[in-house]
């Protein structure tokens, strides 16, 4: 790969991160590039560490009207994600914070403690109409910093008290910590969890998703959730054509053996800054295959790195997209994962009892 300008200072040591650089966000007026000033003075090498800031949330629920999504509302306990998945479609959102979608996205995070109380106010409003809340749709609620901040736990406690339906997506095995809440909610038809498995190859996963749980550990989490009564969907997401699409059958078989009851897949999405980031990763990690994989990615997106058109962005188009979809359908049928999940219950939603409330006679 040809040498190019970089925003990363030479004394910064990067370990277990997905992005290879920290390119300036697209809304910044100036572009930052590290240059040699000619003084040749030694700099103390230092490891790039995760920094977490706290935000006081003013709102909890985010609404969308996307025809590609099966939900219309979500909650984001964190901004940025330490899992560092190089392909993450949410990376461009960090530019709105005047931060880089590159290394900043996985090292400069924002936690939102107090969001549970805000959520309780919003779902307790008289005009509120109950519908499932999706969590983990942008960044992972069970990323490593959740062990310290417990923001997801805070949200889940509110939803449990109100008997509010919730669908969670995660790669984080910290979800097992909340089985005391998720188990009863799952058994009551109020909760389900989607576990994302991109590859079964631990070496590839360590490079693609450097701080996410290993594939075998995610499969173990499927088993623990299932044993607790929580319906689990394995999410083969993203499918990277030319790199991970050959693993569809194996992933579904392993997930079914672990107890998954449903499955879904999403094509690799490379919006805005994610496309050059993915190209850099391929050239650095798989130089002999990089050009072929990028060519396949463009084939499924109409000749471009990414096509954001509704109806195409999650599946792609063309021959390779159709082959992946058919292969997934057949594999699901073989594993018994092609059964539609029942809708999450809304009829149990109710305000939790408060001290001093009069007890019901019936």
ZALOVO-450932 format. One record per residue (C-alpha): residue in three letters; chain; x, y, z. Coordinates in steps of 0.05 Angstrom, whole numbers, plus 5000, padded with zeros to 4 digits. Layout:
BEGIN
{site 'ALA','A',{X,Y,Z}},
...
REM end
This chain:
BEGIN
{site 'UNK','A',{5000,5000,5000}},
{site 'UNK','A',{5028,5068,4981}},
{site 'UNK','A',{5048,5114,5037}},
{site 'UNK','A',{4996,5168,5050}},
{site 'UNK','A',{4982,5225,5098}},
{site 'UNK','A',{4957,5206,5166}},
{site 'UNK','A',{4926,5243,5225}},
{site 'UNK','A',{4957,5194,5274}},
{site 'UNK','A',{5019,5220,5311}},
{site 'UNK','A',{5078,5173,5305}},
{site 'UNK','A',{5088,5164,5380}},
{site 'UNK','A',{5017,5138,5390}},
{site 'UNK','A',{5015,5062,5396}},
{site 'UNK','A',{4950,5030,5374}},
{site 'UNK','A',{4931,4962,5400}},
{site 'UNK','A',{4867,4921,5389}},
{site 'UNK','A',{4831,4975,5348}},
{site 'UNK','A',{4793,4968,5283}},
{site 'UNK','A',{4807,5034,5248}},
{site 'UNK','A',{4878,5046,5224}},
{site 'UNK','A',{4874,5122,5226}},
{site 'UNK','A',{4837,5181,5256}},
{site 'UNK','A',{4817,5222,5195}},
{site 'UNK','A',{4784,5289,5209}},
{site 'UNK','A',{4708,5290,5212}},
{site 'UNK','A',{4672,5316,5151}},
{site 'UNK','A',{4642,5376,5187}},
{site 'UNK','A',{4709,5403,5210}},
{site 'UNK','A',{4736,5466,5176}},
{site 'UNK','A',{4808,5442,5182}},
{site 'UNK','A',{4841,5376,5164}},
{site 'UNK','A',{4892,5350,5214}},
{site 'UNK','A',{4954,5314,5187}},
{site 'UNK','A',{5014,5292,5229}},
{site 'UNK','A',{5079,5319,5199}},
{site 'UNK','A',{5152,5315,5217}},
{site 'UNK','A',{5174,5384,5242}},
{site 'UNK','A',{5247,5369,5227}},
{site 'UNK','A',{5272,5375,5299}},
{site 'UNK','A',{5281,5300,5306}},
{site 'UNK','A',{5265,5303,5381}},
{site 'UNK','A',{5245,5237,5413}},
{site 'UNK','A',{5173,5230,5436}},
{site 'UNK','A',{5151,5184,5492}},
{site 'UNK','A',{5111,5128,5462}},
{site 'UNK','A',{5042,5120,5492}},
{site 'UNK','A',{4984,5072,5483}},
{site 'UNK','A',{4920,5099,5454}},
{site 'UNK','A',{4869,5089,5510}},
{site 'UNK','A',{4794,5094,5515}},
{site 'UNK','A',{4766,5159,5542}},
{site 'UNK','A',{4694,5164,5566}},
{site 'UNK','A',{4655,5228,5577}},
{site 'UNK','A',{4588,5233,5611}},
{site 'UNK','A',{4528,5267,5578}},
{site 'UNK','A',{4466,5288,5614}},
{site 'UNK','A',{4410,5262,5569}},
{site 'UNK','A',{4352,5308,5553}},
{site 'UNK','A',{4314,5255,5514}},
{site 'UNK','A',{4316,5179,5511}},
{site 'UNK','A',{4273,5156,5453}},
{site 'UNK','A',{4295,5166,5381}},
{site 'UNK','A',{4242,5155,5326}},
{site 'UNK','A',{4251,5135,5253}},
{site 'UNK','A',{4207,5123,5193}},
{site 'UNK','A',{4254,5079,5153}},
{site 'UNK','A',{4217,5027,5111}},
{site 'UNK','A',{4278,4981,5119}},
{site 'UNK','A',{4271,4975,5194}},
{site 'UNK','A',{4220,4934,5233}},
{site 'UNK','A',{4217,4984,5291}},
{site 'UNK','A',{4202,5058,5296}},
{site 'UNK','A',{4237,5076,5362}},
{site 'UNK','A',{4303,5062,5396}},
{site 'UNK','A',{4346,5082,5456}},
{site 'UNK','A',{4422,5093,5452}},
{site 'UNK','A',{4456,5087,5521}},
{site 'UNK','A',{4524,5105,5490}},
{site 'UNK','A',{4554,5145,5433}},
{site 'UNK','A',{4613,5111,5399}},
{site 'UNK','A',{4631,5038,5411}},
{site 'UNK','A',{4694,5007,5439}},
{site 'UNK','A',{4683,4942,5402}},
{site 'UNK','A',{4717,4978,5344}},
{site 'UNK','A',{4686,4939,5287}},
{site 'UNK','A',{4720,4968,5226}},
{site 'UNK','A',{4658,4959,5183}},
{site 'UNK','A',{4609,4993,5231}},
{site 'UNK','A',{4558,5035,5193}},
{site 'UNK','A',{4548,5079,5255}},
{site 'UNK','A',{4618,5108,5251}},
{site 'UNK','A',{4597,5170,5211}},
{site 'UNK','A',{4552,5192,5268}},
{site 'UNK','A',{4613,5211,5309}},
{site 'UNK','A',{4627,5268,5260}},
{site 'UNK','A',{4565,5304,5289}},
{site 'UNK','A',{4604,5307,5355}},
{site 'UNK','A',{4664,5340,5320}},
{site 'UNK','A',{4701,5275,5329}},
{site 'UNK','A',{4732,5227,5278}},
{site 'UNK','A',{4693,5167,5253}},
{site 'UNK','A',{4760,5131,5256}},
{site 'UNK','A',{4796,5118,5321}},
{site 'UNK','A',{4756,5171,5359}},
{site 'UNK','A',{4693,5129,5348}},
{site 'UNK','A',{4723,5071,5387}},
{site 'UNK','A',{4766,5109,5437}},
{site 'UNK','A',{4728,5173,5454}},
{site 'UNK','A',{4660,5150,5479}},
{site 'UNK','A',{4601,5183,5512}},
{site 'UNK','A',{4560,5149,5566}},
{site 'UNK','A',{4490,5173,5582}},
{site 'UNK','A',{4475,5156,5655}},
{site 'UNK','A',{4407,5181,5679}},
{site 'UNK','A',{4374,5161,5613}},
{site 'UNK','A',{4330,5111,5651}},
{site 'UNK','A',{4294,5166,5689}},
{site 'UNK','A',{4285,5205,5624}},
{site 'UNK','A',{4257,5143,5590}},
{site 'UNK','A',{4208,5131,5647}},
{site 'UNK','A',{4181,5202,5638}},
{site 'UNK','A',{4173,5192,5562}},
{site 'UNK','A',{4138,5125,5565}},
{site 'UNK','A',{4095,5150,5623}},
{site 'UNK','A',{4066,5208,5583}},
{site 'UNK','A',{3991,5204,5571}},
{site 'UNK','A',{4000,5209,5496}},
{site 'UNK','A',{4051,5153,5492}},
{site 'UNK','A',{4032,5094,5448}},
{site 'UNK','A',{4069,5031,5466}},
{site 'UNK','A',{4110,4994,5414}},
{site 'UNK','A',{4175,4953,5419}},
{site 'UNK','A',{4237,4994,5433}},
{site 'UNK','A',{4300,4971,5396}},
{site 'UNK','A',{4367,4978,5431}},
{site 'UNK','A',{4434,4966,5398}},
{site 'UNK','A',{4413,4992,5331}},
{site 'UNK','A',{4469,5044,5328}},
{site 'UNK','A',{4522,5026,5379}},
{site 'UNK','A',{4526,4966,5424}},
{site 'UNK','A',{4492,4974,5492}},
{site 'UNK','A',{4536,4918,5521}},
{site 'UNK','A',{4604,4945,5500}},
{site 'UNK','A',{4660,4941,5553}},
{site 'UNK','A',{4645,5007,5588}},
{site 'UNK','A',{4576,4982,5607}},
{site 'UNK','A',{4609,4942,5663}},
{site 'UNK','A',{4629,5008,5695}},
{site 'UNK','A',{4571,5054,5677}},
{site 'UNK','A',{4511,5007,5677}},
{site 'UNK','A',{4470,5052,5631}},
{site 'UNK','A',{4438,4994,5594}},
{site 'UNK','A',{4420,4961,5660}},
{site 'UNK','A',{4386,5026,5681}},
{site 'UNK','A',{4345,5026,5617}},
{site 'UNK','A',{4326,4953,5624}},
{site 'UNK','A',{4303,4962,5696}},
{site 'UNK','A',{4254,5016,5673}},
{site 'UNK','A',{4227,4973,5616}},
{site 'UNK','A',{4219,4914,5663}},
{site 'UNK','A',{4180,4955,5714}},
{site 'UNK','A',{4134,4981,5660}},
{site 'UNK','A',{4128,4913,5624}},
{site 'UNK','A',{4149,4948,5561}},
{site 'UNK','A',{4170,4905,5500}},
{site 'UNK','A',{4243,4910,5479}},
{site 'UNK','A',{4288,4880,5425}},
{site 'UNK','A',{4363,4881,5437}},
{site 'UNK','A',{4420,4873,5388}},
{site 'UNK','A',{4490,4860,5414}},
{site 'UNK','A',{4558,4827,5406}},
{site 'UNK','A',{4572,4836,5480}},
{site 'UNK','A',{4568,4777,5528}},
{site 'UNK','A',{4556,4825,5585}},
{site 'UNK','A',{4483,4814,5566}},
{site 'UNK','A',{4487,4752,5610}},
{site 'UNK','A',{4492,4798,5671}},
{site 'UNK','A',{4420,4820,5659}},
{site 'UNK','A',{4389,4751,5656}},
{site 'UNK','A',{4351,4765,5720}},
{site 'UNK','A',{4312,4817,5682}},
{site 'UNK','A',{4314,4789,5611}},
{site 'UNK','A',{4294,4719,5632}},
{site 'UNK','A',{4225,4737,5661}},
{site 'UNK','A',{4214,4788,5606}},
{site 'UNK','A',{4231,4737,5552}},
{site 'UNK','A',{4185,4685,5583}},
{site 'UNK','A',{4129,4736,5585}},
{site 'UNK','A',{4137,4754,5511}},
{site 'UNK','A',{4166,4822,5526}},
{site 'UNK','A',{4239,4814,5505}},
{site 'UNK','A',{4282,4782,5452}},
{site 'UNK','A',{4356,4787,5437}},
{site 'UNK','A',{4394,4786,5371}},
{site 'UNK','A',{4467,4763,5376}},
{site 'UNK','A',{4510,4785,5317}},
{site 'UNK','A',{4559,4734,5290}},
{site 'UNK','A',{4599,4758,5231}},
{site 'UNK','A',{4649,4700,5226}},
{site 'UNK','A',{4668,4637,5264}},
{site 'UNK','A',{4742,4649,5250}},
{site 'UNK','A',{4771,4677,5316}},
{site 'UNK','A',{4831,4707,5280}},
{site 'UNK','A',{4789,4744,5229}},
{site 'UNK','A',{4741,4766,5283}},
{site 'UNK','A',{4798,4793,5326}},
{site 'UNK','A',{4820,4837,5268}},
{site 'UNK','A',{4751,4858,5244}},
{site 'UNK','A',{4719,4867,5312}},
{site 'UNK','A',{4779,4874,5359}},
{site 'UNK','A',{4744,4886,5425}},
{site 'UNK','A',{4680,4846,5414}},
{site 'UNK','A',{4672,4777,5445}},
{site 'UNK','A',{4702,4719,5407}},
{site 'UNK','A',{4653,4680,5363}},
{site 'UNK','A',{4653,4619,5408}},
{site 'UNK','A',{4637,4663,5468}},
{site 'UNK','A',{4578,4694,5431}},
{site 'UNK','A',{4551,4625,5416}},
{site 'UNK','A',{4556,4608,5490}},
{site 'UNK','A',{4516,4672,5505}},
{site 'UNK','A',{4462,4647,5458}},
{site 'UNK','A',{4458,4583,5499}},
{site 'UNK','A',{4454,4620,5566}},
{site 'UNK','A',{4400,4668,5541}},
{site 'UNK','A',{4360,4611,5512}},
{site 'UNK','A',{4365,4570,5575}},
{site 'UNK','A',{4338,4630,5614}},
{site 'UNK','A',{4276,4634,5569}},
{site 'UNK','A',{4298,4691,5523}},
{site 'UNK','A',{4284,4680,5449}},
{site 'UNK','A',{4349,4691,5410}},
{site 'UNK','A',{4358,4709,5337}},
{site 'UNK','A',{4427,4699,5306}},
{site 'UNK','A',{4444,4758,5262}},
{site 'UNK','A',{4494,4743,5206}},
{site 'UNK','A',{4512,4816,5201}},
{site 'UNK','A',{4544,4843,5163}},
{site 'UNK','A',{4556,4793,5108}},
{site 'UNK','A',{4620,4814,5073}},
{site 'UNK','A',{4617,4788,5002}},
{site 'UNK','A',{4681,4753,4982}},
{site 'UNK','A',{4704,4747,5054}},
{site 'UNK','A',{4651,4720,5102}},
{site 'UNK','A',{4593,4699,5057}},
{site 'UNK','A',{4621,4628,5052}},
{site 'UNK','A',{4607,4620,5127}},
{site 'UNK','A',{4532,4628,5124}},
{site 'UNK','A',{4515,4554,5131}},
{site 'UNK','A',{4566,4542,5187}},
{site 'UNK','A',{4544,4603,5228}},
{site 'UNK','A',{4471,4583,5224}},
{site 'UNK','A',{4486,4511,5243}},
{site 'UNK','A',{4527,4531,5304}},
{site 'UNK','A',{4475,4582,5326}},
{site 'UNK','A',{4419,4532,5320}},
{site 'UNK','A',{4458,4482,5361}},
{site 'UNK','A',{4467,4536,5414}},
{site 'UNK','A',{4392,4547,5417}},
{site 'UNK','A',{4376,4604,5369}},
{site 'UNK','A',{4304,4603,5345}},
{site 'UNK','A',{4309,4653,5287}},
{site 'UNK','A',{4360,4684,5240}},
{site 'UNK','A',{4371,4745,5197}},
{site 'UNK','A',{4425,4775,5153}},
{site 'UNK','A',{4447,4844,5129}},
{site 'UNK','A',{4494,4861,5073}},
{site 'UNK','A',{4557,4901,5088}},
{site 'UNK','A',{4542,4975,5089}},
{site 'UNK','A',{4598,5026,5078}},
{site 'UNK','A',{4568,5096,5085}},
{site 'UNK','A',{4611,5159,5081}},
{site 'UNK','A',{4677,5151,5118}},
{site 'UNK','A',{4668,5076,5128}},
{site 'UNK','A',{4685,5059,5055}},
{site 'UNK','A',{4757,5086,5055}},
{site 'UNK','A',{4766,5057,5125}},
{site 'UNK','A',{4746,4988,5100}},
{site 'UNK','A',{4791,4994,5040}},
{site 'UNK','A',{4851,5012,5084}},
{site 'UNK','A',{4837,4953,5129}},
{site 'UNK','A',{4833,4904,5071}},
{site 'UNK','A',{4898,4930,5040}},
{site 'UNK','A',{4934,4926,5107}},
{site 'UNK','A',{4905,4859,5132}},
{site 'UNK','A',{4889,4821,5068}},
{site 'UNK','A',{4932,4854,5013}},
{site 'UNK','A',{4927,4795,4966}},
{site 'UNK','A',{4851,4794,4968}},
{site 'UNK','A',{4834,4867,4978}},
{site 'UNK','A',{4820,4886,4906}},
{site 'UNK','A',{4776,4824,4894}},
{site 'UNK','A',{4736,4835,4957}},
{site 'UNK','A',{4724,4909,4942}},
{site 'UNK','A',{4703,4890,4871}},
{site 'UNK','A',{4652,4841,4899}},
{site 'UNK','A',{4626,4894,4948}},
{site 'UNK','A',{4615,4942,4890}},
{site 'UNK','A',{4579,4888,4851}},
{site 'UNK','A',{4526,4882,4904}},
{site 'UNK','A',{4518,4958,4910}},
{site 'UNK','A',{4507,4975,4837}},
{site 'UNK','A',{4579,4989,4821}},
{site 'UNK','A',{4590,5035,4880}},
{site 'UNK','A',{4621,5025,4948}},
{site 'UNK','A',{4552,5035,4978}},
{site 'UNK','A',{4482,5049,4955}},
{site 'UNK','A',{4439,5080,5010}},
{site 'UNK','A',{4373,5072,4972}},
{site 'UNK','A',{4316,5045,5014}},
{site 'UNK','A',{4302,4973,4996}},
{site 'UNK','A',{4374,4962,4972}},
{site 'UNK','A',{4421,4985,5028}},
{site 'UNK','A',{4408,4926,5073}},
{site 'UNK','A',{4409,4872,5019}},
{site 'UNK','A',{4445,4899,4959}},
{site 'UNK','A',{4425,4880,4888}},
{site 'UNK','A',{4447,4837,4830}},
{site 'UNK','A',{4470,4766,4822}},
{site 'UNK','A',{4515,4760,4884}},
{site 'UNK','A',{4462,4790,4928}},
{site 'UNK','A',{4410,4742,4902}},
{site 'UNK','A',{4457,4682,4912}},
{site 'UNK','A',{4471,4702,4984}},
{site 'UNK','A',{4397,4712,4998}},
{site 'UNK','A',{4380,4644,4968}},
{site 'UNK','A',{4436,4609,5005}},
{site 'UNK','A',{4413,4640,5070}},
{site 'UNK','A',{4341,4619,5057}},
{site 'UNK','A',{4360,4547,5044}},
{site 'UNK','A',{4407,4544,5104}},
{site 'UNK','A',{4352,4572,5149}},
{site 'UNK','A',{4303,4519,5124}},
{site 'UNK','A',{4353,4463,5138}},
{site 'UNK','A',{4365,4489,5209}},
{site 'UNK','A',{4291,4504,5224}},
{site 'UNK','A',{4307,4578,5232}},
{site 'UNK','A',{4257,4601,5180}},
{site 'UNK','A',{4199,4607,5229}},
{site 'UNK','A',{4172,4677,5241}},
{site 'UNK','A',{4178,4701,5313}},
{site 'UNK','A',{4113,4722,5346}},
{site 'UNK','A',{4106,4797,5358}},
{site 'UNK','A',{4128,4823,5426}},
{site 'UNK','A',{4069,4835,5473}},
{site 'UNK','A',{4043,4905,5483}},
{site 'UNK','A',{3981,4889,5525}},
{site 'UNK','A',{4022,4880,5590}},
{site 'UNK','A',{4047,4952,5588}},
{site 'UNK','A',{4026,4988,5652}},
{site 'UNK','A',{4051,5041,5700}},
{site 'UNK','A',{4088,5009,5758}},
{site 'UNK','A',{4056,5013,5827}},
{site 'UNK','A',{4077,5073,5868}},
{site 'UNK','A',{4082,5079,5944}},
{site 'UNK','A',{4014,5099,5971}},
{site 'UNK','A',{3974,5073,5912}},
{site 'UNK','A',{3908,5041,5930}},
{site 'UNK','A',{3910,4965,5919}},
{site 'UNK','A',{3861,4934,5870}},
{site 'UNK','A',{3805,4891,5899}},
{site 'UNK','A',{3808,4844,5839}},
REM end
